[in-house]
């Protein structure tokens, strides 16, 4: 879902900014930071750019189809109003 290289870069940047006294724990800290970052991103329920683009294309097609159907309904309604009523009054 997420690019592992980007997660590694973010994790490394965070670990590099740890105070010198905690540098001994850098390996554990890097691992824990990455795990926490992945969990946070999962909890946010983000989607990948590819998934977003696919859904955007589906939405565009749906909107285009809706516009076509609205036009068709309007045309049919106009034709129905202009046609003489075939229902006889009793």
N, CA, C and O atoms as CSV, one atom per row, in Angstrom:
chain,resi,resn,atom,element,x,y,z
A,1,UNK,N,N,0.816,-1.182,0.000
A,1,UNK,CA,C,0.000,0.000,0.000
A,1,UNK,C,C,0.865,1.253,0.000
A,1,UNK,O,O,0.642,2.161,-0.800
A,2,UNK,N,N,1.834,1.307,0.877
A,2,UNK,CA,C,2.713,2.459,0.954
A,2,UNK,C,C,4.089,2.064,0.466
A,2,UNK,O,O,4.511,0.918,0.615
A,3,UNK,N,N,4.770,3.006,-0.106
A,3,UNK,CA,C,6.109,2.768,-0.620
A,3,UNK,C,C,7.062,2.548,0.562
A,3,UNK,O,O,7.257,3.454,1.371
A,4,UNK,N,N,7.651,1.361,0.667
A,4,UNK,CA,C,8.540,1.072,1.796
A,4,UNK,C,C,9.756,1.995,1.836
A,4,UNK,O,O,10.268,2.296,2.914
A,5,UNK,N,N,10.214,2.439,0.687
A,5,UNK,CA,C,11.380,3.329,0.646
A,5,UNK,C,C,11.061,4.649,1.331
A,5,UNK,O,O,11.889,5.189,2.065
A,6,UNK,N,N,9.874,5.164,1.096
A,6,UNK,CA,C,9.481,6.426,1.727
A,6,UNK,C,C,9.376,6.246,3.233
A,6,UNK,O,O,9.822,7.103,3.997
A,7,UNK,N,N,8.785,5.130,3.665
A,7,UNK,CA,C,8.693,4.864,5.100
A,7,UNK,C,C,10.082,4.746,5.723
A,7,UNK,O,O,10.317,5.242,6.825
A,8,UNK,N,N,11.002,4.087,5.014
A,8,UNK,CA,C,12.374,3.969,5.516
A,8,UNK,C,C,13.032,5.342,5.638
A,8,UNK,O,O,13.721,5.617,6.620
A,9,UNK,N,N,12.820,6.202,4.643
A,9,UNK,CA,C,13.417,7.536,4.676
A,9,UNK,C,C,12.872,8.361,5.836
A,9,UNK,O,O,13.629,9.036,6.533
A,10,UNK,N,N,11.566,8.307,6.042
A,10,UNK,CA,C,10.955,9.056,7.141
A,10,UNK,C,C,11.474,8.527,8.475
A,10,UNK,O,O,11.831,9.300,9.363
A,11,UNK,N,N,11.511,7.216,8.603
A,11,UNK,CA,C,11.986,6.600,9.838
A,11,UNK,C,C,13.437,6.986,10.105
A,11,UNK,O,O,13.797,7.307,11.237
A,12,UNK,N,N,14.265,6.957,9.073
A,12,UNK,CA,C,15.682,7.300,9.224
A,12,UNK,C,C,15.850,8.760,9.635
A,12,UNK,O,O,16.678,9.077,10.489
A,13,UNK,N,N,15.071,9.635,9.035
A,13,UNK,CA,C,15.152,11.060,9.396
A,13,UNK,C,C,14.760,11.275,10.854
A,13,UNK,O,O,15.405,12.042,11.569
A,14,UNK,N,N,13.715,10.604,11.288
A,14,UNK,CA,C,13.301,10.729,12.685
A,14,UNK,C,C,14.382,10.179,13.616
A,14,UNK,O,O,14.699,10.794,14.634
A,15,UNK,N,N,14.942,9.029,13.271
A,15,UNK,CA,C,15.975,8.416,14.109
A,15,UNK,C,C,17.236,9.273,14.138
A,15,UNK,O,O,17.914,9.330,15.164
A,16,UNK,N,N,17.559,9.936,13.042
A,16,UNK,CA,C,18.753,10.785,12.995
A,16,UNK,C,C,18.620,12.007,13.896
A,16,UNK,O,O,19.627,12.590,14.297
A,17,UNK,N,N,17.411,12.393,14.213
A,17,UNK,CA,C,17.184,13.567,15.047
A,17,UNK,C,C,17.027,13.231,16.533
A,17,UNK,O,O,16.657,14.088,17.336
A,18,UNK,N,N,17.307,12.001,16.881
A,18,UNK,CA,C,17.243,11.576,18.279
A,18,UNK,C,C,18.450,12.172,19.013
A,18,UNK,O,O,19.553,12.211,18.469
A,19,UNK,N,N,18.240,12.631,20.236
A,19,UNK,CA,C,19.372,13.169,21.004
A,19,UNK,C,C,20.511,12.151,21.123
A,19,UNK,O,O,20.286,10.940,21.109
A,20,UNK,N,N,21.728,12.667,21.239
A,20,UNK,CA,C,22.919,11.805,21.251
A,20,UNK,C,C,22.872,10.746,22.344
A,20,UNK,O,O,23.387,9.645,22.148
A,21,UNK,N,N,22.288,11.038,23.450
A,21,UNK,CA,C,22.230,10.085,24.555
A,21,UNK,C,C,21.435,8.843,24.205
A,21,UNK,O,O,21.630,7.793,24.818
A,22,UNK,N,N,20.539,8.942,23.228
A,22,UNK,CA,C,19.711,7.798,22.843
A,22,UNK,C,C,20.194,7.128,21.553
A,22,UNK,O,O,19.553,6.199,21.060
A,23,UNK,N,N,21.313,7.591,21.010
A,23,UNK,CA,C,21.821,7.031,19.763
A,23,UNK,C,C,22.168,5.547,19.896
A,23,UNK,O,O,22.147,4.812,18.909
A,24,UNK,N,N,22.486,5.109,21.115
A,24,UNK,CA,C,22.803,3.696,21.322
A,24,UNK,C,C,21.587,2.826,21.018
A,24,UNK,O,O,21.726,1.663,20.640
A,25,UNK,N,N,20.423,3.383,21.180
A,25,UNK,CA,C,19.194,2.633,20.954
A,25,UNK,C,C,18.648,2.838,19.541
A,25,UNK,O,O,17.498,2.503,19.257
A,26,UNK,N,N,19.467,3.380,18.677
A,26,UNK,CA,C,19.012,3.781,17.344
A,26,UNK,C,C,18.368,2.634,16.562
A,26,UNK,O,O,17.354,2.843,15.896
A,27,UNK,N,N,18.927,1.451,16.629
A,27,UNK,CA,C,18.376,0.303,15.893
A,27,UNK,C,C,16.968,-0.032,16.350
A,27,UNK,O,O,16.056,-0.172,15.535
A,28,UNK,N,N,16.799,-0.159,17.655
A,28,UNK,CA,C,15.473,-0.447,18.207
A,28,UNK,C,C,14.511,0.692,17.932
A,28,UNK,O,O,13.348,0.477,17.590
A,29,UNK,N,N,15.013,1.903,18.086
A,29,UNK,CA,C,14.184,3.074,17.870
A,29,UNK,C,C,13.710,3.145,16.415
A,29,UNK,O,O,12.543,3.434,16.151
A,30,UNK,N,N,14.612,2.882,15.484
A,30,UNK,CA,C,14.254,2.901,14.069
A,30,UNK,C,C,13.170,1.879,13.768
A,30,UNK,O,O,12.197,2.180,13.077
A,31,UNK,N,N,13.341,0.672,14.289
A,31,UNK,CA,C,12.349,-0.394,14.083
A,31,UNK,C,C,10.992,0.005,14.664
A,31,UNK,O,O,9.961,-0.154,14.010
A,32,UNK,N,N,10.999,0.523,15.896
A,32,UNK,CA,C,9.747,0.907,16.550
A,32,UNK,C,C,9.088,2.104,15.863
A,32,UNK,O,O,7.864,2.149,15.735
A,33,UNK,N,N,9.884,3.058,15.429
A,33,UNK,CA,C,9.329,4.209,14.721
A,33,UNK,C,C,8.623,3.767,13.444
A,33,UNK,O,O,7.518,4.215,13.138
A,34,UNK,N,N,9.279,2.889,12.713
A,34,UNK,CA,C,8.680,2.412,11.462
A,34,UNK,C,C,7.368,1.662,11.727
A,34,UNK,O,O,6.368,1.882,11.043
A,35,UNK,N,N,7.386,0.789,12.715
A,35,UNK,CA,C,6.184,0.023,13.046
A,35,UNK,C,C,5.047,0.959,13.454
A,35,UNK,O,O,3.905,0.771,13.034
A,36,UNK,N,N,5.356,1.961,14.266
A,36,UNK,CA,C,4.333,2.909,14.695
A,36,UNK,C,C,3.832,3.757,13.530
A,36,UNK,O,O,2.636,4.030,13.428
A,37,UNK,N,N,4.726,4.163,12.671
A,37,UNK,CA,C,4.341,4.955,11.512
A,37,UNK,C,C,3.424,4.154,10.588
A,37,UNK,O,O,2.422,4.677,10.102
A,38,UNK,N,N,3.766,2.893,10.348
A,38,UNK,CA,C,2.913,2.037,9.524
A,38,UNK,C,C,1.528,1.873,10.148
A,38,UNK,O,O,0.519,1.915,9.444
A,39,UNK,N,N,1.482,1.686,11.470
A,39,UNK,CA,C,0.205,1.529,12.158
A,39,UNK,C,C,-0.637,2.803,12.058
A,39,UNK,O,O,-1.843,2.733,11.820
A,40,UNK,N,N,-0.017,3.942,12.234
A,40,UNK,CA,C,-0.733,5.220,12.133
A,40,UNK,C,C,-1.316,5.386,10.738
A,40,UNK,O,O,-2.470,5.787,10.589
A,41,UNK,N,N,-0.526,5.081,9.717
A,41,UNK,CA,C,-1.007,5.220,8.334
A,41,UNK,C,C,-2.141,4.242,8.044
A,41,UNK,O,O,-3.091,4.594,7.345
A,42,UNK,N,N,-2.058,3.024,8.570
A,42,UNK,CA,C,-3.145,2.056,8.398
A,42,UNK,C,C,-4.418,2.546,9.079
A,42,UNK,O,O,-5.509,2.441,8.519
A,43,UNK,N,N,-4.272,3.081,10.287
A,43,UNK,CA,C,-5.426,3.570,11.038
A,43,UNK,C,C,-6.100,4.751,10.337
A,43,UNK,O,O,-7.305,4.958,10.479
A,44,UNK,N,N,-5.324,5.514,9.592
A,44,UNK,CA,C,-5.884,6.656,8.870
A,44,UNK,C,C,-6.689,6.215,7.649
A,44,UNK,O,O,-7.383,7.026,7.035
A,45,UNK,N,N,-6.598,4.956,7.302
A,45,UNK,CA,C,-7.313,4.376,6.171
A,45,UNK,C,C,-7.049,5.146,4.878
A,45,UNK,O,O,-7.974,5.447,4.123
A,46,UNK,N,N,-5.800,5.455,4.637
A,46,UNK,CA,C,-5.402,6.146,3.417
A,46,UNK,C,C,-5.397,5.167,2.252
A,46,UNK,O,O,-5.251,3.959,2.443
A,47,UNK,N,N,-5.554,5.690,1.061
A,47,UNK,CA,C,-5.484,4.853,-0.131
A,47,UNK,C,C,-4.276,5.271,-0.946
A,47,UNK,O,O,-3.773,6.386,-0.810
A,48,UNK,N,N,-3.822,4.374,-1.783
A,48,UNK,CA,C,-2.690,4.694,-2.644
A,48,UNK,C,C,-3.144,5.629,-3.762
A,48,UNK,O,O,-4.339,5.767,-4.024
A,49,UNK,N,N,-2.201,6.251,-4.398
A,49,UNK,CA,C,-2.513,7.154,-5.511
A,49,UNK,C,C,-3.196,6.383,-6.634
A,49,UNK,O,O,-4.119,6.886,-7.275
A,50,UNK,N,N,-2.732,5.154,-6.867
A,50,UNK,CA,C,-3.327,4.328,-7.914
A,50,UNK,C,C,-4.807,4.051,-7.621
A,50,UNK,O,O,-5.653,4.173,-8.506
A,51,UNK,N,N,-5.108,3.681,-6.382
A,51,UNK,CA,C,-6.507,3.427,-6.007
A,51,UNK,C,C,-7.353,4.693,-6.147
A,51,UNK,O,O,-8.496,4.641,-6.603
A,52,UNK,N,N,-6.779,5.825,-5.750
A,52,UNK,CA,C,-7.487,7.100,-5.855
A,52,UNK,C,C,-7.785,7.423,-7.311
A,52,UNK,O,O,-8.901,7.817,-7.647
A,53,UNK,N,N,-6.786,7.256,-8.180
A,53,UNK,CA,C,-6.971,7.554,-9.604
A,53,UNK,C,C,-8.029,6.662,-10.233
A,53,UNK,O,O,-8.820,7.119,-11.058
A,54,UNK,N,N,-8.047,5.389,-9.846
A,54,UNK,CA,C,-9.053,4.459,-10.376
A,54,UNK,C,C,-10.446,4.901,-9.961
A,54,UNK,O,O,-11.358,4.943,-10.786
A,55,UNK,N,N,-10.614,5.228,-8.692
A,55,UNK,CA,C,-11.928,5.652,-8.207
A,55,UNK,C,C,-12.352,6.987,-8.827
A,55,UNK,O,O,-13.537,7.209,-9.078
A,56,UNK,N,N,-11.399,7.857,-9.068
A,56,UNK,CA,C,-11.705,9.131,-9.712
A,56,UNK,C,C,-12.199,8.897,-11.138
A,56,UNK,O,O,-13.137,9.559,-11.582
A,57,UNK,N,N,-11.578,7.965,-11.857
A,57,UNK,CA,C,-12.009,7.644,-13.225
A,57,UNK,C,C,-13.410,7.039,-13.213
A,57,UNK,O,O,-14.230,7.363,-14.071
A,58,UNK,N,N,-13.689,6.167,-12.252
A,58,UNK,CA,C,-15.022,5.573,-12.132
A,58,UNK,C,C,-16.057,6.672,-11.878
A,58,UNK,O,O,-17.128,6.676,-12.486
A,59,UNK,N,N,-15.736,7.588,-10.992
A,59,UNK,CA,C,-16.644,8.690,-10.687
A,59,UNK,C,C,-16.896,9.561,-11.922
A,59,UNK,O,O,-18.031,9.969,-12.167
A,60,UNK,N,N,-15.864,9.845,-12.689
A,60,UNK,CA,C,-16.028,10.649,-13.897
A,60,UNK,C,C,-16.934,9.949,-14.907
A,60,UNK,O,O,-17.788,10.588,-15.522
A,61,UNK,N,N,-16.753,8.639,-15.080
A,61,UNK,CA,C,-17.618,7.885,-15.996
A,61,UNK,C,C,-19.060,7.881,-15.493
A,61,UNK,O,O,-20.001,8.007,-16.277
A,62,UNK,N,N,-19.222,7.735,-14.182
A,62,UNK,CA,C,-20.567,7.722,-13.599
A,62,UNK,C,C,-21.249,9.073,-13.793
A,62,UNK,O,O,-22.432,9.128,-14.131
A,63,UNK,N,N,-20.523,10.144,-13.586
A,63,UNK,CA,C,-21.097,11.481,-13.786
A,63,UNK,C,C,-21.484,11.701,-15.243
A,63,UNK,O,O,-22.539,12.267,-15.528
A,64,UNK,N,N,-20.638,11.257,-16.161
A,64,UNK,CA,C,-20.946,11.402,-17.586
A,64,UNK,C,C,-22.210,10.624,-17.940
A,64,UNK,O,O,-23.067,11.119,-18.672
A,65,UNK,N,N,-22.318,9.418,-17.422
A,65,UNK,CA,C,-23.502,8.588,-17.685
A,65,UNK,C,C,-24.754,9.220,-17.076
A,65,UNK,O,O,-25.823,9.196,-17.687
A,66,UNK,N,N,-24.625,9.781,-15.885
A,66,UNK,CA,C,-25.744,10.446,-15.235
A,66,UNK,C,C,-26.218,11.638,-16.069
A,66,UNK,O,O,-27.421,11.856,-16.217
A,67,UNK,N,N,-25.286,12.396,-16.605
A,67,UNK,CA,C,-25.641,13.534,-17.453
A,67,UNK,C,C,-26.390,13.056,-18.693
A,67,UNK,O,O,-27.379,13.670,-19.095
A,68,UNK,N,N,-25.928,11.966,-19.301
A,68,UNK,CA,C,-26.609,11.406,-20.474
A,68,UNK,C,C,-28.027,10.978,-20.117
A,68,UNK,O,O,-28.970,11.255,-20.859
A,69,UNK,N,N,-28.176,10.309,-18.991
A,69,UNK,CA,C,-29.503,9.837,-18.580
A,69,UNK,C,C,-30.435,11.002,-18.234
A,69,UNK,O,O,-31.626,10.954,-18.544
A,70,UNK,N,N,-29.903,12.039,-17.597
A,70,UNK,CA,C,-30.719,13.213,-17.296
A,70,UNK,C,C,-31.230,13.864,-18.579
A,70,UNK,O,O,-32.389,14.271,-18.657
A,71,UNK,N,N,-30.366,13.958,-19.577
A,71,UNK,CA,C,-30.753,14.533,-20.865
A,71,UNK,C,C,-31.817,13.671,-21.535
A,71,UNK,O,O,-32.789,14.181,-22.093
A,72,UNK,N,N,-31.620,12.381,-21.471
A,72,UNK,CA,C,-32.584,11.460,-22.085
A,72,UNK,C,C,-33.948,11.558,-21.400
A,72,UNK,O,O,-34.976,11.592,-22.077
A,73,UNK,N,N,-33.967,11.602,-20.084
A,73,UNK,CA,C,-35.226,11.717,-19.342
A,73,UNK,C,C,-35.909,13.038,-19.679
A,73,UNK,O,O,-37.122,13.073,-19.887
A,74,UNK,N,N,-35.146,14.116,-19.734
A,74,UNK,CA,C,-35.729,15.420,-20.066
A,74,UNK,C,C,-36.336,15.397,-21.467
A,74,UNK,O,O,-37.406,15.964,-21.684
A,75,UNK,N,N,-35.673,14.754,-22.411
A,75,UNK,CA,C,-36.188,14.640,-23.776
A,75,UNK,C,C,-37.479,13.824,-23.793
A,75,UNK,O,O,-38.450,14.213,-24.442
A,76,UNK,N,N,-37.492,12.711,-23.094
A,76,UNK,CA,C,-38.686,11.865,-23.038
A,76,UNK,C,C,-39.848,12.584,-22.351
A,76,UNK,O,O,-40.994,12.470,-22.786
A,77,UNK,N,N,-39.556,13.314,-21.294
A,77,UNK,CA,C,-40.607,14.068,-20.606
A,77,UNK,C,C,-41.183,15.151,-21.511
A,77,UNK,O,O,-42.396,15.359,-21.538
A,78,UNK,N,N,-40.326,15.833,-22.245
A,78,UNK,CA,C,-40.794,16.873,-23.165
A,78,UNK,C,C,-41.647,16.263,-24.266
A,78,UNK,O,O,-42.676,16.829,-24.635
A,79,UNK,N,N,-41.236,15.122,-24.792
A,79,UNK,CA,C,-42.000,14.450,-25.844
A,79,UNK,C,C,-43.342,13.978,-25.300
A,79,UNK,O,O,-44.352,14.046,-25.999
A,80,UNK,N,N,-43.361,13.503,-24.064
A,80,UNK,CA,C,-44.610,13.022,-23.460
A,80,UNK,C,C,-45.592,14.175,-23.239
A,80,UNK,O,O,-46.803,13.996,-23.369
A,81,UNK,N,N,-45.076,15.336,-22.912
A,81,UNK,CA,C,-45.947,16.495,-22.692
A,81,UNK,C,C,-46.515,17.026,-24.010
A,81,UNK,O,O,-47.624,17.560,-24.031
A,82,UNK,N,N,-45.783,16.889,-25.088
A,82,UNK,CA,C,-46.229,17.397,-26.381
A,82,UNK,C,C,-47.181,16.436,-27.081
A,82,UNK,O,O,-47.992,16.861,-27.904
A,83,UNK,N,N,-47.093,15.158,-26.767
A,83,UNK,CA,C,-47.945,14.168,-27.410
A,83,UNK,C,C,-49.364,14.302,-26.885
A,83,UNK,O,O,-49.572,14.526,-25.692
A,84,UNK,N,N,-50.351,14.163,-27.784
A,84,UNK,CA,C,-51.743,14.233,-27.314
A,84,UNK,C,C,-52.038,13.054,-26.398
A,84,UNK,O,O,-51.508,11.959,-26.590
A,85,UNK,N,N,-52.862,13.279,-25.433
A,85,UNK,CA,C,-53.178,12.252,-24.453
A,85,UNK,C,C,-53.987,11.154,-25.129
A,85,UNK,O,O,-54.990,11.420,-25.792
A,86,UNK,N,N,-53.541,9.935,-24.955
A,86,UNK,CA,C,-54.245,8.793,-25.571
A,86,UNK,C,C,-55.223,8.166,-24.587
A,86,UNK,O,O,-55.902,7.191,-24.908
A,87,UNK,N,N,-55.289,8.730,-23.390
A,87,UNK,CA,C,-56.190,8.206,-22.378
A,87,UNK,C,C,-57.548,8.905,-22.564
A,87,UNK,O,O,-57.630,10.133,-22.537
A,88,UNK,N,N,-58.611,8.106,-22.752
A,88,UNK,CA,C,-59.941,8.662,-22.918
A,88,UNK,C,C,-60.570,8.887,-21.575
A,88,UNK,O,O,-60.401,8.093,-20.651
A,89,UNK,N,N,-61.307,9.989,-21.470
A,89,UNK,CA,C,-61.999,10.282,-20.212
A,89,UNK,C,C,-63.309,9.527,-20.218
A,89,UNK,O,O,-63.992,9.458,-21.239
A,90,UNK,N,N,-63.653,8.973,-19.097
A,90,UNK,CA,C,-64.901,8.214,-19.008
A,90,UNK,C,C,-65.912,8.902,-18.156
A,90,UNK,O,O,-67.019,8.394,-17.978
